[in-house]
Amino acid sequence: HEQVVKLLLKEGADVNAQGGEYGNALQAASYRGHEQIMKLLLKEGADINAQGGECGNALQTASHGGHEKVVNALLDRGAVRNGNERGSS
Protein backbone atom coordinates (compact mmCIF):
# COMPACT_ATOMS: atom_id res chain seq x y z
CA HIS A 1 0.00 0.00 0.00
CA GLU A 2 2.82 2.39 0.85
CA GLN A 3 4.26 2.29 -2.67
CA VAL A 4 0.86 3.13 -4.16
CA VAL A 5 0.50 6.10 -1.79
CA LYS A 6 3.99 7.31 -2.70
CA LEU A 7 3.16 7.06 -6.41
CA LEU A 8 -0.12 8.95 -6.02
CA LEU A 9 1.58 11.72 -4.06
CA LYS A 10 4.38 11.91 -6.61
CA GLU A 11 1.77 12.33 -9.34
CA GLY A 12 0.16 15.23 -7.49
CA ALA A 13 -2.65 13.66 -5.49
CA ASP A 14 -4.12 16.02 -2.88
CA VAL A 15 -2.97 14.67 0.48
CA ASN A 16 -6.06 16.20 2.12
CA ALA A 17 -8.68 15.16 -0.46
CA GLN A 18 -11.97 14.25 1.21
CA GLY A 19 -14.39 11.52 0.27
CA GLY A 20 -15.64 8.09 1.12
CA GLU A 21 -16.27 6.26 4.34
CA TYR A 22 -13.10 7.39 6.12
CA GLY A 23 -12.96 11.02 4.99
CA ASN A 24 -9.38 11.21 3.72
CA ALA A 25 -6.29 9.06 3.23
CA LEU A 26 -4.89 9.83 6.69
CA GLN A 27 -8.12 8.76 8.33
CA ALA A 28 -8.24 5.56 6.26
CA ALA A 29 -4.61 4.70 7.05
CA SER A 30 -5.21 5.39 10.74
CA TYR A 31 -8.35 3.24 10.83
CA ARG A 32 -6.52 0.34 9.21
CA GLY A 33 -3.44 0.70 11.43
CA HIS A 34 -1.04 1.56 8.60
CA GLU A 35 1.45 3.50 10.73
CA GLN A 36 4.07 3.99 8.00
CA ILE A 37 1.49 5.35 5.57
CA MET A 38 0.15 7.64 8.31
CA LYS A 39 3.67 9.00 8.92
CA LEU A 40 4.23 9.47 5.17
CA LEU A 41 0.96 11.37 4.75
CA LEU A 42 1.77 13.64 7.68
CA LYS A 43 5.24 14.28 6.28
CA GLU A 44 3.59 15.30 3.01
CA GLY A 45 1.30 17.80 4.74
CA ALA A 46 -1.83 15.89 5.71
CA ASP A 47 -4.00 17.80 8.19
CA ILE A 48 -3.75 15.69 11.35
CA ASN A 49 -7.02 17.08 12.72
CA ALA A 50 -9.12 17.08 9.54
CA GLN A 51 -12.71 16.02 10.13
CA GLY A 52 -14.69 13.80 7.80
CA GLY A 53 -16.04 10.37 7.14
CA GLU A 54 -17.96 8.30 9.63
CA CYS A 55 -15.49 8.41 12.54
CA GLY A 56 -14.34 12.04 12.77
CA ASN A 57 -10.60 12.71 12.60
CA ALA A 58 -7.55 10.44 12.27
CA LEU A 59 -7.19 10.02 16.03
CA GLN A 60 -10.81 8.97 16.34
CA THR A 61 -10.54 6.53 13.43
CA ALA A 62 -7.37 4.95 14.85
CA SER A 63 -9.08 4.58 18.21
CA HIS A 64 -12.19 3.13 16.59
CA GLY A 65 -10.00 0.67 14.68
CA GLY A 66 -8.25 -0.39 17.90
CA HIS A 67 -4.75 0.69 16.83
CA GLU A 68 -3.04 1.89 20.01
CA LYS A 69 0.34 2.37 18.33
CA VAL A 70 -1.21 4.66 15.70
CA VAL A 71 -3.18 6.54 18.38
CA ASN A 72 0.03 7.20 20.32
CA ALA A 73 1.90 8.26 17.17
CA LEU A 74 -0.88 10.72 16.29
CA LEU A 75 -0.91 12.16 19.80
CA ASP A 76 2.89 12.52 19.69
CA ARG A 77 2.47 14.53 16.48
CA GLY A 78 -0.10 16.93 17.90
CA ALA A 79 -3.51 15.39 17.21
CA VAL A 80 -6.18 16.95 19.40
CA ARG A 81 -7.94 14.56 21.76
CA ASN A 82 -11.36 16.05 21.08
CA GLY A 83 -12.28 16.72 17.47
CA ASN A 84 -14.16 19.82 18.60
CA GLU A 85 -10.93 21.40 19.87
CA ARG A 86 -9.44 21.93 16.43
CA GLY A 87 -7.19 24.94 16.47
CA SER A 88 -7.34 25.53 20.22
CA SER A 89 -4.43 25.19 22.59
Backbone as a printed PyTorch tensor [residue, N CA C, xyz], in Angstrom:
tensor([[[  0.8090,  -1.1980,   0.0000],
         [  0.0000,   0.0000,   0.0000],
         [  0.8560,   1.2680,   0.0000]],

        [[  1.9760,   1.2030,   0.7270],
         [  2.8190,   2.3940,   0.8520],
         [  3.3540,   2.8550,  -0.4980]],

        [[  3.7270,   1.9230,  -1.3560],
         [  4.2560,   2.2940,  -2.6720],
         [  3.1870,   2.9750,  -3.5230]],

        [[  1.9670,   2.5170,  -3.4150],
         [  0.8600,   3.1350,  -4.1600],
         [  0.6380,   4.5660,  -3.6680]],

        [[  0.6660,   4.7600,  -2.3540],
         [  0.4970,   6.1030,  -1.7930],
         [  1.6190,   7.0170,  -2.2700]],

        [[  2.8510,   6.5210,  -2.2370],
         [  3.9940,   7.3150,  -2.7050],
         [  3.8170,   7.7160,  -4.1650]],

        [[  3.3750,   6.7790,  -4.9950],
         [  3.1620,   7.0610,  -6.4140],
         [  2.0790,   8.1230,  -6.6010]],

        [[  0.9750,   7.9750,  -5.9030],
         [ -0.1160,   8.9450,  -6.0180],
         [  0.3340,  10.3430,  -5.5960]],

        [[  1.0790,  10.4230,  -4.5120],
         [  1.5770,  11.7240,  -4.0580],
         [  2.5630,  12.3110,  -5.0540]],

        [[  3.4140,  11.4620,  -5.6050],
         [  4.3850,  11.9120,  -6.6060],
         [  3.6700,  12.4790,  -7.8280]],

        [[  2.5370,  11.8980,  -8.1750],
         [  1.7700,  12.3330,  -9.3440],
         [  0.8340,  13.5000,  -9.0350]],

        [[  0.9120,  14.0210,  -7.8150],
         [  0.1630,  15.2290,  -7.4910],
         [ -1.1560,  15.0470,  -6.7690]],

        [[ -1.4070,  13.8670,  -6.2330],
         [ -2.6520,  13.6620,  -5.4930],
         [ -2.7160,  14.6130,  -4.3000]],

        [[ -3.8950,  15.1190,  -4.0190],
         [ -4.1160,  16.0180,  -2.8840],
         [ -4.1150,  15.1990,  -1.5980]],

        [[ -3.1230,  15.4330,  -0.7520],
         [ -2.9730,  14.6660,   0.4780],
         [ -4.1590,  14.8570,   1.4270]],

        [[ -4.9120,  15.9280,   1.2510],
         [ -6.0590,  16.1990,   2.1160],
         [ -7.4060,  16.0270,   1.4180]],

        [[ -7.4180,  15.3710,   0.2620],
         [ -8.6770,  15.1590,  -0.4630],
         [ -9.6690,  14.4040,   0.4210]],

        [[-10.9060,  14.8530,   0.4120],
         [-11.9690,  14.2480,   1.2140],
         [-12.8840,  13.3920,   0.3460]],

        [[-13.4070,  12.3410,   0.9450],
         [-14.3900,  11.5160,   0.2660],
         [-14.4180,  10.1170,   0.8300]],

        [[-15.5240,   9.4830,   0.7040],
         [-15.6400,   8.0950,   1.1180],
         [-15.9130,   7.9060,   2.5990]],

        [[-15.9230,   6.6650,   2.9880],
         [-16.2720,   6.2560,   4.3440],
         [-15.3530,   6.8500,   5.4100]],

        [[-14.0600,   6.9620,   5.1060],
         [-13.0960,   7.3940,   6.1160],
         [-12.8170,   8.8850,   6.0930]],

        [[-13.1970,   9.5900,   5.0790],
         [-12.9590,  11.0220,   4.9910],
         [-11.7760,  11.3500,   4.1120]],

        [[-10.5670,  10.9660,   4.5350],
         [ -9.3770,  11.2070,   3.7200],
         [ -8.3800,  10.0660,   3.8990]],

        [[ -7.2700,  10.1480,   3.2010],
         [ -6.2880,   9.0580,   3.2320],
         [ -5.6980,   8.8580,   4.6220]],

        [[ -5.4450,   9.9480,   5.3460],
         [ -4.8870,   9.8270,   6.6940],
         [ -5.8570,   9.0980,   7.6190]],

        [[ -7.1180,   9.4260,   7.5050],
         [ -8.1180,   8.7580,   8.3320],
         [ -8.2300,   7.2750,   7.9660]],

        [[ -8.1730,   6.9590,   6.6910],
         [ -8.2420,   5.5600,   6.2610],
         [ -7.0230,   4.7840,   6.7490]],

        [[ -5.8340,   5.3650,   6.5960],
         [ -4.6070,   4.7000,   7.0510],
         [ -4.6410,   4.4950,   8.5630]],

        [[ -5.1350,   5.4850,   9.2800],
         [ -5.2150,   5.3900,  10.7400],
         [ -6.2000,   4.3110,  11.1600]],

        [[ -7.3380,   4.2480,  10.4960],
         [ -8.3530,   3.2430,  10.8270],
         [ -7.8320,   1.8280,  10.6040]],

        [[ -7.0470,   1.6640,   9.5510],
         [ -6.5220,   0.3380,   9.2070],
         [ -5.2120,  -0.0010,   9.9190]],

        [[ -4.6660,   0.9560,  10.6770],
         [ -3.4440,   0.6960,  11.4260],
         [ -2.1720,   0.7590,  10.6060]],

        [[ -2.2080,   1.4420,   9.4770],
         [ -1.0380,   1.5610,   8.5960],
         [ -0.1620,   2.7220,   9.0730]],

        [[  0.6560,   2.4480,  10.0920],
         [  1.4510,   3.4990,  10.7290],
         [  2.4320,   4.1630,   9.7660]],

        [[  3.0970,   3.3970,   8.9230],
         [  4.0720,   3.9880,   7.9990],
         [  3.3940,   4.9040,   6.9850]],

        [[  2.2310,   4.5030,   6.5110],
         [  1.4920,   5.3540,   5.5750],
         [  1.0250,   6.6190,   6.2890]],

        [[  0.5630,   6.4850,   7.5240],
         [  0.1520,   7.6440,   8.3080],
         [  1.3080,   8.6300,   8.4380]],

        [[  2.4930,   8.1340,   8.7750],
         [  3.6680,   8.9970,   8.9180],
         [  4.0190,   9.6690,   7.5900]],

        [[  3.9420,   8.9210,   6.4970],
         [  4.2280,   9.4730,   5.1710],
         [  3.2450,  10.5940,   4.8290]],

        [[  1.9750,  10.3580,   5.0560],
         [  0.9590,  11.3660,   4.7480],
         [  1.1620,  12.6320,   5.5800]],

        [[  1.5080,  12.4720,   6.8420],
         [  1.7710,  13.6390,   7.6840],
         [  3.0010,  14.3930,   7.2010]],

        [[  4.0220,  13.6530,   6.8150],
         [  5.2410,  14.2800,   6.2820],
         [  4.9240,  15.0920,   5.0310]],

        [[  3.9600,  14.6300,   4.2510],
         [  3.5850,  15.3000,   3.0060],
         [  2.5280,  16.3900,   3.2110]],

        [[  2.1850,  16.6730,   4.4650],
         [  1.3000,  17.7990,   4.7410],
         [ -0.1430,  17.4790,   5.0670]],

        [[ -0.4540,  16.2270,   5.3470],
         [ -1.8330,  15.8910,   5.7110],
         [ -2.2310,  16.6280,   6.9880]],

        [[ -3.4560,  17.0990,   7.0230],
         [ -3.9980,  17.7970,   8.1920],
         [ -4.3580,  16.7580,   9.2500]],

        [[ -3.5840,  16.7180,  10.3230],
         [ -3.7520,  15.6950,  11.3530],
         [ -5.1120,  15.7580,  12.0430]],

        [[ -5.7400,  16.9220,  12.0360],
         [ -7.0210,  17.0850,  12.7210],
         [ -8.2070,  17.2690,  11.7810]],

        [[ -8.0160,  16.9490,  10.5010],
         [ -9.1150,  17.0760,   9.5410],
         [-10.2900,  16.2040,   9.9680]],

        [[-11.4800,  16.7320,   9.8020],
         [-12.7130,  16.0170,  10.1280],
         [-13.3410,  15.4850,   8.8450]],

        [[-13.9890,  14.3380,   8.9500],
         [-14.6950,  13.7970,   7.8000],
         [-14.9670,  12.3200,   7.9750]],

        [[-15.7260,  11.7840,   7.0760],
         [-16.0430,  10.3690,   7.1440],
         [-16.9590,  10.0420,   8.3070]],

        [[-17.0300,   8.7700,   8.6110],
         [-17.9570,   8.2990,   9.6320],
         [-17.4040,   8.3340,  11.0490]],

        [[-16.0930,   8.5040,  11.1990],
         [-15.4910,   8.4120,  12.5380],
         [-14.8710,   9.7010,  13.0410]],

        [[-14.9150,  10.7820,  12.2950],
         [-14.3390,  12.0360,  12.7710],
         [-12.9640,  12.3090,  12.2000]],

        [[-11.9520,  12.4250,  13.0690],
         [-10.5960,  12.7100,  12.6020],
         [ -9.7140,  11.4560,  12.6710]],

        [[ -8.4510,  11.5920,  12.3110],
         [ -7.5480,  10.4360,  12.2690],
         [ -7.3970,   9.7770,  13.6350]],

        [[ -7.3120,  10.5750,  14.6850],
         [ -7.1860,  10.0220,  16.0330],
         [ -8.4110,   9.1890,  16.3940]],

        [[ -9.5720,   9.7010,  16.0560],
         [-10.8060,   8.9730,  16.3450],
         [-10.9070,   7.6930,  15.5160]],

        [[-10.4660,   7.7430,  14.2580],
         [-10.5390,   6.5330,  13.4350],
         [ -9.5560,   5.4830,  13.9200]],

        [[ -8.3520,   5.9000,  14.3290],
         [ -7.3650,   4.9480,  14.8520],
         [ -7.8810,   4.2990,  16.1290]],

        [[ -8.5010,   5.0990,  16.9680],
         [ -9.0750,   4.5800,  18.2060],
         [-10.2060,   3.6060,  17.9070]],

        [[-11.0720,   3.9940,  16.9890],
         [-12.1900,   3.1340,  16.5880],
         [-11.6820,   1.8120,  16.0090]],

        [[-10.5800,   1.8720,  15.2670],
         [ -9.9980,   0.6680,  14.6830],
         [ -9.1960,  -0.1670,  15.6640]],

        [[ -8.9680,   0.3610,  16.8740],
         [ -8.2490,  -0.3900,  17.8970],
         [ -6.7380,  -0.4000,  17.7220]],

        [[ -6.1830,   0.6540,  17.1360],
         [ -4.7470,   0.6890,  16.8310],
         [ -4.0100,   1.6290,  17.7900]],

        [[ -3.6700,   1.0970,  18.9520],
         [ -3.0430,   1.8900,  20.0120],
         [ -1.7350,   2.5400,  19.5650]],

        [[ -0.9370,   1.8240,  18.8030],
         [  0.3380,   2.3660,  18.3330],
         [  0.1120,   3.5980,  17.4440]],

        [[ -0.8770,   3.5320,  16.5800],
         [ -1.2050,   4.6600,  15.7050],
         [ -1.7820,   5.8090,  16.5320]],

        [[ -2.6300,   5.5060,  17.4970],
         [ -3.1820,   6.5350,  18.3840],
         [ -2.0450,   7.2920,  19.0600]],

        [[ -1.0910,   6.5580,  19.6300],
         [  0.0310,   7.1990,  20.3160],
         [  0.8840,   8.0240,  19.3620]],

        [[  1.1080,   7.5210,  18.1570],
         [  1.8980,   8.2610,  17.1650],
         [  1.1930,   9.5570,  16.7750]],

        [[ -0.1160,   9.5150,  16.6210],
         [ -0.8760,  10.7200,  16.2860],
         [ -0.8320,  11.7320,  17.4290]],

        [[ -0.9840,  11.2570,  18.6490],
         [ -0.9070,  12.1560,  19.8030],
         [  0.4740,  12.7930,  19.9030]],

        [[  1.5130,  11.9980,  19.6580],
         [  2.8860,  12.5160,  19.6890],
         [  3.1070,  13.6060,  18.6480]],

        [[  2.3210,  13.5640,  17.5690],
         [  2.4740,  14.5280,  16.4790],
         [  1.4870,  15.6950,  16.5750]],

        [[  0.7430,  15.7650,  17.6690],
         [ -0.1000,  16.9290,  17.8990],
         [ -1.5810,  16.7840,  17.6180]],

        [[ -2.0650,  15.5730,  17.4210],
         [ -3.5080,  15.3950,  17.2090],
         [ -4.2610,  15.8310,  18.4630]],

        [[ -5.3660,  16.5400,  18.2520],
         [ -6.1780,  16.9470,  19.4010],
         [ -7.0160,  15.7690,  19.8710]],

        [[ -7.1930,  15.6820,  21.1740],
         [ -7.9380,  14.5620,  21.7650],
         [ -9.4310,  14.6500,  21.4950]],

        [[ -9.9420,  15.8500,  21.3350],
         [-11.3590,  16.0450,  21.0820],
         [-11.4850,  16.7580,  19.7460]],

        [[-12.1480,  16.1380,  18.7940],
         [-12.2830,  16.7160,  17.4650],
         [-12.8750,  18.1100,  17.4600]],

        [[-13.5710,  18.4830,  18.5080],
         [-14.1570,  19.8160,  18.5960],
         [-13.1520,  20.8750,  19.0270]],

        [[-11.9360,  20.4650,  19.4010],
         [-10.9270,  21.4020,  19.8720],
         [-10.0330,  21.9110,  18.7640]],

        [[-10.3020,  21.5790,  17.5500],
         [ -9.4380,  21.9340,  16.4310],
         [ -9.0220,  23.4020,  16.4990]],

        [[ -7.7240,  23.5990,  16.4970],
         [ -7.1860,  24.9440,  16.4740],
         [ -7.0400,  25.5870,  17.8410]],

        [[ -7.4990,  24.9350,  18.8940],
         [ -7.3410,  25.5280,  20.2190],
         [ -6.1070,  24.9600,  20.8940]],

        [[ -5.6290,  25.6640,  21.9040],
         [ -4.4310,  25.1860,  22.5920],
         [ -4.7170,  24.7380,  23.9970]]])
